[in-house]
C-alpha cells in the first residue's frame, strides 16, 4: 500500500512564506499525479495544486495561482508546495493526495491515496 505523510505546516504572518512537504512511500501507476488540497474550518475540501511526477503542465486554483508553486523531488519521492504571499484566507489543513493519470487534476474523488494533513495558520 501507498502511504503519504505531510509535514512543514506552522504559523506564519500574512505576507510570509511556508513550504509544506509530502513524502510518498511507493510510486506506482496509481500515483502518477500528485495533488494538494486544503480544508478550512467549516469549509469543504478544495483543490490547490497538482503536478505529475514526470513533469509538464501544472494546475493551480485561481485563488493561489501566482503565489503557490508545486514541485517534486523524484529521487526522494517528495512533493512540495511552496506558499508565498500568504493570506489569512489560506489558513487550512493542507492534504497531499495521489492518483493515476486522467484528464483532470482537480477532482478530489479521483485521488486514491491521501495523507493525514498538516496545519497552516496565517495570522493578520
C-alpha positions as a Python dict, from the first residue, in 0.01 Angstrom:
ca = {
    (1, 'X'): (0, 0, 0),
    (2, 'X'): (99, 362, -54),
    (3, 'X'): (143, 599, 238),
    (4, 'X'): (161, 977, 216),
    (5, 'X'): (300, 1186, 503),
    (6, 'X'): (277, 1565, 506),
    (7, 'X'): (496, 1797, 712),
    (8, 'X'): (610, 2157, 730),
    (9, 'X'): (294, 2330, 842),
    (10, 'X'): (300, 2601, 1104),
    (11, 'X'): (216, 2957, 1196),
    (12, 'X'): (320, 3241, 968),
    (13, 'X'): (234, 3609, 942),
    (14, 'X'): (38, 3744, 648),
    (15, 'X'): (272, 3814, 359),
    (16, 'X'): (514, 3546, 471),
    (17, 'X'): (613, 3215, 316),
    (18, 'X'): (596, 2850, 408),
    (19, 'X'): (681, 2522, 235),
    (20, 'X'): (493, 2203, 307),
    (21, 'X'): (619, 1859, 205),
    (22, 'X'): (466, 1522, 125),
    (23, 'X'): (670, 1201, 125),
    (24, 'X'): (527, 912, -75),
    (25, 'X'): (625, 562, 38),
    (26, 'X'): (588, 400, -303),
    (27, 'X'): (540, 523, -657),
    (28, 'X'): (324, 322, -896),
    (29, 'X'): (99, 395, -1192),
    (30, 'X'): (-167, 479, -934),
    (31, 'X'): (46, 766, -800),
    (32, 'X'): (120, 925, -1137),
    (33, 'X'): (-24, 1259, -1030),
    (34, 'X'): (27, 1442, -702),
    (35, 'X'): (-221, 1696, -576),
    (36, 'X'): (-252, 1937, -287),
    (37, 'X'): (-591, 2012, -133),
    (38, 'X'): (-687, 2218, 168),
    (39, 'X'): (-975, 2236, 411),
    (40, 'X'): (-1052, 2535, 630),
    (41, 'X'): (-1273, 2515, 941),
    (42, 'X'): (-1636, 2484, 840),
    (43, 'X'): (-1548, 2462, 470),
    (44, 'X'): (-1534, 2179, 221),
    (45, 'X'): (-1206, 2045, 89),
    (46, 'X'): (-1082, 2238, -213),
    (47, 'X'): (-823, 2183, -482),
    (48, 'X'): (-499, 2381, -457),
    (49, 'X'): (-237, 2248, -700),
    (50, 'X'): (-129, 1935, -888),
    (51, 'X'): (162, 1801, -1093),
    (52, 'X'): (268, 1472, -1248),
    (53, 'X'): (594, 1313, -1134),
    (54, 'X'): (702, 1321, -1497),
    (55, 'X'): (671, 1698, -1503),
    (56, 'X'): (487, 1900, -1762),
    (57, 'X'): (198, 2135, -1701),
    (58, 'X'): (93, 2228, -1351),
    (59, 'X'): (-257, 2311, -1237),
    (60, 'X'): (-350, 2566, -971),
    (61, 'X'): (-667, 2703, -827),
    (62, 'X'): (-733, 3065, -917),
    (63, 'X'): (-702, 3166, -553),
    (64, 'X'): (-337, 3056, -527),
    (65, 'X'): (-208, 3097, -881),
    (66, 'X'): (96, 3323, -886),
    (67, 'X'): (160, 3273, -514),
    (68, 'X'): (198, 2896, -472),
    (69, 'X'): (430, 2659, -658),
    (70, 'X'): (414, 2280, -666),
    (71, 'X'): (734, 2084, -733),
    (72, 'X'): (865, 1729, -692),
    (73, 'X'): (1193, 1572, -590),
    (74, 'X'): (1164, 1240, -769),
    (75, 'X'): (1475, 1088, -612),
    (76, 'X'): (1325, 1141, -267),
    (77, 'X'): (962, 1061, -358),
    (78, 'X'): (868, 1401, -222),
    (79, 'X'): (630, 1668, -344),
    (80, 'X'): (644, 2026, -218),
    (81, 'X'): (406, 2317, -206),
    (82, 'X'): (588, 2649, -176),
    (83, 'X'): (347, 2911, -45),
    (84, 'X'): (438, 3279, -78),
    (85, 'X'): (250, 3599, -3),
    (86, 'X'): (31, 3410, 238),
    (87, 'X'): (-307, 3549, 338),
    (88, 'X'): (-526, 3470, 640),
    (89, 'X'): (-771, 3303, 400),
    (90, 'X'): (-501, 3045, 324),
    (91, 'X'): (-539, 2909, 677),
    (92, 'X'): (-637, 2543, 648),
    (93, 'X'): (-525, 2186, 688),
    (94, 'X'): (-327, 2101, 376),
    (95, 'X'): (-352, 1747, 238),
    (96, 'X'): (-147, 1576, -29),
    (97, 'X'): (-301, 1309, -248),
    (98, 'X'): (-205, 1077, -532),
    (99, 'X'): (-390, 928, -827),
    (100, 'X'): (-345, 760, -1160),
    (101, 'X'): (-326, 984, -1464),
    (102, 'X'): (-651, 1119, -1601),
    (103, 'X'): (-772, 1423, -1786),
    (104, 'X'): (-817, 1644, -1483),
    (105, 'X'): (-617, 1720, -1169),
    (106, 'X'): (-889, 1896, -976),
    (107, 'X'): (-1140, 1632, -867),
    (108, 'X'): (-1075, 1511, -513),
    (109, 'X'): (-1278, 1193, -562),
    (110, 'X'): (-1035, 1079, -831),
    (111, 'X'): (-742, 1061, -589),
    (112, 'X'): (-670, 716, -449),
    (113, 'X'): (-428, 791, -166),
    (114, 'X'): (-440, 1068, 93),
    (115, 'X'): (-215, 1194, 368),
    (116, 'X'): (-335, 1298, 712),
    (117, 'X'): (-275, 1668, 658),
    (118, 'X'): (-60, 1945, 804),
    (119, 'X'): (-197, 2263, 961),
    (120, 'X'): (-109, 2601, 810),
    (121, 'X'): (-218, 2909, 1002),
    (122, 'X'): (-171, 3261, 865),
    (123, 'X'): (-210, 3545, 1113),
    (124, 'X'): (-301, 3902, 1026),
}
